[in-house]
C-alpha cells in the first residue's frame, strides 16, 4: 500500500509550493521570538532611588550635581559602601531644611549617618536618560519587584495551558484554523497590551497572549512537518528553529531604536496581523484531513500542491485515500499518551527533556544577563550562539540519525555546566567558554525535542502530544528564575550544578528512545508500538523501490547501497 510520503513525492516532496509555505511559517517564528524573550526589554529596570519631598528645590537652590545630590541625601546600602539604597530614604523633611549646602547631614564619629530611615512613601526617581518601561511606569521596584516575575510567570502559565488546549483543538478542527484563531487573539491582545492603563490590565492581556501564541506557533510547526516528505522534515524543522534564533538576534536592534516599552510593544505586535492573510496563502494539512476521513478536501489540496509544483497527481493518492476510508476516526486523549508501553515511555522521556531544555536554556540566558554589560549586545550574542547548534544538526542528523545528536546535546550541556561551576573565577574566559558550550548543547536539545516529538506520535494524536509534552517546558520556564536567583544566594555556582545534573539525566534518557531516521510519520498507535517491525517494513519497501529503479536504470551502485541500508 502506498504511504502518504509516496503521495507527497508524487506531488513534489519539497517543491516550490512547500518552500513558499515554509518561508511564511518561518516569519511567524521570527515574530514569536519577540514575545518569548522580548519581556527583558519591556521590563528594563534602570537605576533608581526614593523620591524625597523638597529635594528638587534644594538641589536647585544649592546648585548640586546629580552625584552630589545622591552623596548628600541618600543612605548607603547596608551591604555595600559603594552604592546607594534604592528602597529606603532618610526620614527628613527637606522642605524645612535650613542647613548648609556643603554639609546638609550630620555625621557621627564612626562615619555612618545616624538618621532614621523610611520607605519610599513618595515614589521613586529613575535615572536620567532611562526610557519608559513597565518597571518605571508602574513602579515595579523594591517591595513590588516580585510583580515583574509574576508577569513572566503568568505568560509561561498561559503557554502551558494554551499549548494543551490548542493542541487538542488542532487535532479536531485542523492545524490551519487553530493557527489563524490563535494569531488573531494574540495580535489583538498584544495591541491592547500596548495601551494598558495599569499593571493589572498588563498582566491580564499578557496572560491572554500566552494562552494562544505558543499553541498557534506549534500548530504551524506541525503543519509544515506534515507537508514535507521524511527526507526533508529535518531541514524544515531545524530551519524553523533557526528563524527563531534570527528573531532573537534582530530584537535588540528593534529595541535599540524603539526603547519606550509601548512603542516596542506596538512594533513587535503589528507584524502579527499580516499572518491573518495566511488564510488565503497556506493550505490545511492533507495528512490531518485523511486522518479525519475528509478525503475530498485532502484530494483538492494535494492537486493544488501538485499543480503549483508543476506535477500531476497520480492514482497513488486516490488509492491511499480509498484504503483509509475504512479506518475509524480517532480522537486525541491524554490516556492514549500513556496507555501502551512504547507511548508511555516516549511521553515520559520527552516530557523530561522539554522541562530540562527550557529550564537550562532560560537559566543560562538569565545568568548571562546578571553579569552586567550591554543588554543589546548580550542578547545579540545569545541569539548568535544558537546558529552553530542549528548548523551542527543539519550536518549530522541524516548521517547519524536523531537519537545520538539529541542525547549528545543534553550530555554536553550537563557536562559543560558542571565543569563551569568548578572553574575558578580568576579564569573567567574559560568559565564563559564552558557556559557558552553548554548553551550550544541545550539549544541542540531544544531544537531536537520539538522535532523528534512530531516523529514519535501518530497523526490523529500528533499535535496534541506535542502540546502536552511541550507544556513541561513552561513549567521549566517558571522554575528557572527561582533556581538562578534563589540557589545562587546559597552558593553562586549552585544553579550551574543543578543544570548540569539535570542535563546529564535527560541526555541519558534520550538513549532509550527509538531511532526515527528515514521513517515515515506513524499514522496509528500500532505503528508506534511495533516500531521495530514497522521500521523494517519501511526499509524493505524503500529497498524494493530502489532496486526497481536501479534495475530500470542499470545502476548497480544504488542497489548495493540499498542492501547496506537494509542490513543496518
Buried (B, 14 or more C-beta within 10 A) or exposed (E): EBBBBBBBBBBBBBBEBBBEBBEBBBBBBBBBBBBBBBBBBBBBBBEBBBBBBBBEEBBEEBEBEEEBBBBBBBBBBEEEEEEBBBBBBBEBEBEEBEEEBEEBBEEEEEEEEEBEBEEBEEEBBBEEEBBBBBBBBBBBBBEEBEBBBBBBBBBBBBBBBBBBBBBBBBBBBBBBBBBBBBBBBBBBBBBBBBEBEEBEEBBBBBBBBBBBBBBBBBBBBBBBBBBBBBBBBBBBBBBBBBBBBBBBBBBBEBBEEBBBBBBBBBBBBBBBBBBEEBEEEBBBBBBBBBBBBBBEBBBBBBBBBBBBBEBEBBEBBBBBBEEBEEEEEBEBEEEBBEEBEBBEBBBBBBBBBBBBBBBBBBBBBBBBBEEEEEBBEBBBBBBEBBBBBBEBBBEBBBEEBBBBBBBBBBBBBBBBBBBBBEBEEEEEEEBBBBBBBBBBBBBBBBBBBBBBBBBBBBBBBBBBBBBBBBBBBBBBBBBBBEBBBEBBEEEEBBBBBBBBEBBBBBBEBBBEBBBBBBBBBBBBBEBBBBBEEBBEEBBEBBBEEBBEEBEEEEBEEBBEBBEEEBEE
